[in-house]
Amino acid sequence: MKVKNSLRSLKNRHRECRVVRRKGRVYVINKTHRRFKARQG
């Protein structure tokens, strides 16, 4: 999982990426390709 300051560019890497808020943190998740995971902060 990557830790980035800005997740907008990571969301555009694949068309199934979703930006999700969990426990005060922002995540990028992808159900089909698990390697596109990222967390903000």
FINU-669297 format. One record per residue: x, z, y of N, C-alpha, C in turn; residue in one letter; residue number from 1. Coordinates in steps of 0.2 Angstrom, whole numbers, plus 2048, in hexadecimal, padded with zeros to 3 digits. Each point is the difference from the previous one (the first is absolute). Layout:
N
<node n_u="X" n_w="Z" n_v="Y" ca_u="X" ca_w="Z" ca_v="Y" c_u="X" c_w="Z" c_v="Y" marba="A" lofi="NUM"/>
...
This chain:
41
<node n_u="804" n_w="800" n_v="7FA" ca_u="7FC" ca_w="800" ca_v="806" c_u="804" c_w="800" c_v="806" marba="M" lofi="1"/>
<node n_u="7FF" n_w="7FC" n_v="805" ca_u="804" ca_w="7FF" ca_v="806" c_u="7FC" c_w="805" c_v="805" marba="K" lofi="2"/>
<node n_u="805" n_w="803" n_v="804" ca_u="7FD" ca_w="804" ca_v="806" c_u="802" c_w="7FC" c_v="806" marba="V" lofi="3"/>
<node n_u="7FB" n_w="7FF" n_v="804" ca_u="801" ca_w="7FB" ca_v="806" c_u="7FD" c_w="803" c_v="806" marba="K" lofi="4"/>
<node n_u="802" n_w="7FE" n_v="806" ca_u="7FD" ca_w="803" ca_v="806" c_u="7F9" c_w="7FC" c_v="802" marba="N" lofi="5"/>
<node n_u="801" n_w="7F9" n_v="7FE" ca_u="7FA" ca_w="7FC" ca_v="801" c_u="7FE" c_w="7FC" c_v="7FA" marba="S" lofi="6"/>
<node n_u="7FA" n_w="801" n_v="7FE" ca_u="7FD" ca_w="7FD" ca_v="7FA" c_u="7FD" c_w="7F9" c_v="801" marba="L" lofi="7"/>
<node n_u="7FF" n_w="7FE" n_v="806" ca_u="7FD" ca_w="7FA" ca_v="801" c_u="803" c_w="7FA" c_v="7FC" marba="R" lofi="8"/>
<node n_u="807" n_w="800" n_v="801" ca_u="803" ca_w="7FA" ca_v="7FC" c_u="800" c_w="801" c_v="7F9" marba="S" lofi="9"/>
<node n_u="800" n_w="806" n_v="7FD" ca_u="7FF" ca_w="800" ca_v="7F9" c_u="7F9" c_w="7FF" c_v="7FD" marba="L" lofi="10"/>
<node n_u="7FB" n_w="800" n_v="804" ca_u="7FA" ca_w="7FF" ca_v="7FE" c_u="7FF" c_w="7F8" c_v="7FF" marba="K" lofi="11"/>
<node n_u="804" n_w="7FC" n_v="804" ca_u="7FF" ca_w="7F9" ca_v="800" c_u="805" c_w="7FD" c_v="7FB" marba="N" lofi="12"/>
<node n_u="803" n_w="804" n_v="7FC" ca_u="804" ca_w="7FD" ca_v="7FA" c_u="7FC" c_w="7FD" c_v="7FB" marba="R" lofi="13"/>
<node n_u="7FA" n_w="803" n_v="7FF" ca_u="7FC" ca_w="7FD" ca_v="7FA" c_u="7F9" c_w="801" c_v="802" marba="H" lofi="14"/>
<node n_u="7FB" n_w="7FC" n_v="7FE" ca_u="7FA" ca_w="800" ca_v="803" c_u="7FB" c_w="805" c_v="7FD" marba="R" lofi="15"/>
<node n_u="802" n_w="804" n_v="7FB" ca_u="7FC" ca_w="805" ca_v="7FD" c_u="803" c_w="807" c_v="802" marba="E" lofi="16"/>
<node n_u="804" n_w="800" n_v="805" ca_u="803" ca_w="807" ca_v="802" c_u="7FB" c_w="803" c_v="805" marba="C" lofi="17"/>
<node n_u="7FF" n_w="807" n_v="7FF" ca_u="7FB" ca_w="804" ca_v="804" c_u="804" c_w="805" c_v="803" marba="R" lofi="18"/>
<node n_u="7FD" n_w="802" n_v="806" ca_u="803" ca_w="806" ca_v="804" c_u="7FB" c_w="805" c_v="7FF" marba="V" lofi="19"/>
<node n_u="803" n_w="806" n_v="7FD" ca_u="7FB" ca_w="806" ca_v="7FF" c_u="803" c_w="806" c_v="803" marba="V" lofi="20"/>
<node n_u="7FC" n_w="804" n_v="802" ca_u="802" ca_w="807" ca_v="803" c_u="7FE" c_w="805" c_v="7FB" marba="R" lofi="21"/>
<node n_u="805" n_w="804" n_v="7FE" ca_u="800" ca_w="805" ca_v="7FB" c_u="804" c_w="806" c_v="802" marba="R" lofi="22"/>
<node n_u="7FC" n_w="806" n_v="801" ca_u="803" ca_w="806" ca_v="802" c_u="805" c_w="800" c_v="806" marba="K" lofi="23"/>
<node n_u="7FD" n_w="7FC" n_v="805" ca_u="803" ca_w="7FF" ca_v="806" c_u="806" c_w="7FB" c_v="800" marba="G" lofi="24"/>
<node n_u="801" n_w="7FD" n_v="7FB" ca_u="806" ca_w="7FB" ca_v="800" c_u="7FC" c_w="7F9" c_v="7FE" marba="R" lofi="25"/>
<node n_u="804" n_w="7FB" n_v="803" ca_u="7FD" ca_w="7F9" ca_v="7FF" c_u="804" c_w="7FD" c_v="7FB" marba="V" lofi="26"/>
<node n_u="7FD" n_w="7FD" n_v="7FB" ca_u="803" ca_w="7FC" ca_v="7FA" c_u="7FE" c_w="7F9" c_v="800" marba="Y" lofi="27"/>
<node n_u="804" n_w="7FC" n_v="7FD" ca_u="7FE" ca_w="7F9" ca_v="7FE" c_u="800" c_w="800" c_v="7F9" marba="V" lofi="28"/>
<node n_u="7FA" n_w="7FE" n_v="7FD" ca_u="800" ca_w="800" ca_v="7F8" c_u="7FE" c_w="7F9" c_v="7FE" marba="I" lofi="29"/>
<node n_u="801" n_w="7FE" n_v="7FA" ca_u="7FE" ca_w="7F9" ca_v="7FD" c_u="7FF" c_w="802" c_v="7F9" marba="N" lofi="30"/>
<node n_u="7FA" n_w="7FE" n_v="7FE" ca_u="7FE" ca_w="801" ca_v="7F9" c_u="803" c_w="7FB" c_v="7FB" marba="K" lofi="31"/>
<node n_u="801" n_w="7FA" n_v="802" ca_u="803" ca_w="7FB" ca_v="7FC" c_u="807" c_w="800" c_v="7FF" marba="T" lofi="32"/>
<node n_u="803" n_w="801" n_v="806" ca_u="808" ca_w="800" ca_v="800" c_u="802" c_w="806" c_v="803" marba="H" lofi="33"/>
<node n_u="802" n_w="805" n_v="7FB" ca_u="802" ca_w="807" ca_v="802" c_u="806" c_w="801" c_v="804" marba="R" lofi="34"/>
<node n_u="804" n_w="7FA" n_v="800" ca_u="806" ca_w="801" ca_v="804" c_u="7FF" c_w="800" c_v="808" marba="R" lofi="35"/>
<node n_u="7FA" n_w="7FE" n_v="802" ca_u="7FF" ca_w="800" ca_v="807" c_u="7FD" c_w="807" c_v="802" marba="F" lofi="36"/>
<node n_u="804" n_w="805" n_v="800" ca_u="7FD" ca_w="806" ca_v="801" c_u="805" c_w="803" c_v="806" marba="K" lofi="37"/>
<node n_u="7FC" n_w="803" n_v="805" ca_u="804" ca_w="803" ca_v="806" c_u="7FC" c_w="806" c_v="803" marba="A" lofi="38"/>
<node n_u="804" n_w="804" n_v="803" ca_u="7FE" ca_w="806" ca_v="803" c_u="802" c_w="800" c_v="807" marba="R" lofi="39"/>
<node n_u="7FC" n_w="803" n_v="805" ca_u="803" ca_w="800" ca_v="807" c_u="803" c_w="807" c_v="802" marba="Q" lofi="40"/>
<node n_u="805" n_w="800" n_v="804" ca_u="803" ca_w="806" ca_v="802" c_u="806" c_w="802" c_v="7FC" marba="G" lofi="41"/>
